Amino acid sequence: GVFYPHATNILGPGVAVNMEIMFRERDDLISRGVPEPKLIVSDRAQIVLPLHTLLDKFEEERLGSQSFGSTRAGMAPFCADKALKIGIQVNELYHPDRLEQRILRTLESKNVLIKELYGQAPVSPEAVFSELETFPDLLEPYVADVSQTLCDALDRDERILLEGQLGALRDPYHGIHPYPTSSSPLAGFGSVGAGIPPYEIQDIVAVTKAYSSCVGTGPF
């Protein structure tokens, strides 16, 4: 989508937003002569913190030969925090007092885990704040109510393409347990991740490969 000037690229409320990687990719594209992409990020999307990738790494190392073959991108800890309702939404970046309290609360339990289970040095709140401090200003021009944006587009009969990643065998409900990804990649989850009614999805394109492949490690 970023290579088509007429297309608006949207990270919806179901997307795990790693701001460092997102801006690195954006800058890399622009440095290669790609025009500034049209980009919108949902104010309700949740943020992948460096803390999540750290915990992912520690857990895979602890499990050793019994590991789940994670890509170590922090997805399992990220989705766990979302389910525990302690994850950080994009909109919370713009409420510093609330953000501080949310991070302090998260670190209370995370540091017990890091110290007692993994035998590593605790993460300081200051380190987390420092990692986040440059991103609110960078991200602000892109933040919007994505569900409203998409519903307005539907009212105008504009075309919306929802992109899913991976496939059925990596689905946490229907995939190969316990080696799936941490959020559902099935077509039915598209309306939830985007924030549009399911009946608005009229066409589904599925890709079936003649061979099996996956990211990370673990059994085939």
Salt bridges, closest charged atoms under 4 A:
GLU20 OE2 - ARG24 NH2 3.42
ASP27 OD1 - ARG26 NH1 2.65
ASP28 OD2 - ARG32 NE 3.16
GLU36 OE1 - ARG26 NH2 2.91
GLU59 OE2 - ARG62 NH2 2.93
GLU61 OE2 - LYS57 NZ 3.05
GLU61 OE2 - ARG72 NH1 3.87
ASP81 OD2 - HIS52 NE2 2.85
ASP81 OD1 - LYS110 NZ 2.72
GLU92 OE2 - ARG98 NE 2.75
GLU92 OE2 - ARG102 NE 2.85
GLU158 OE2 - ARG156 NE 2.88
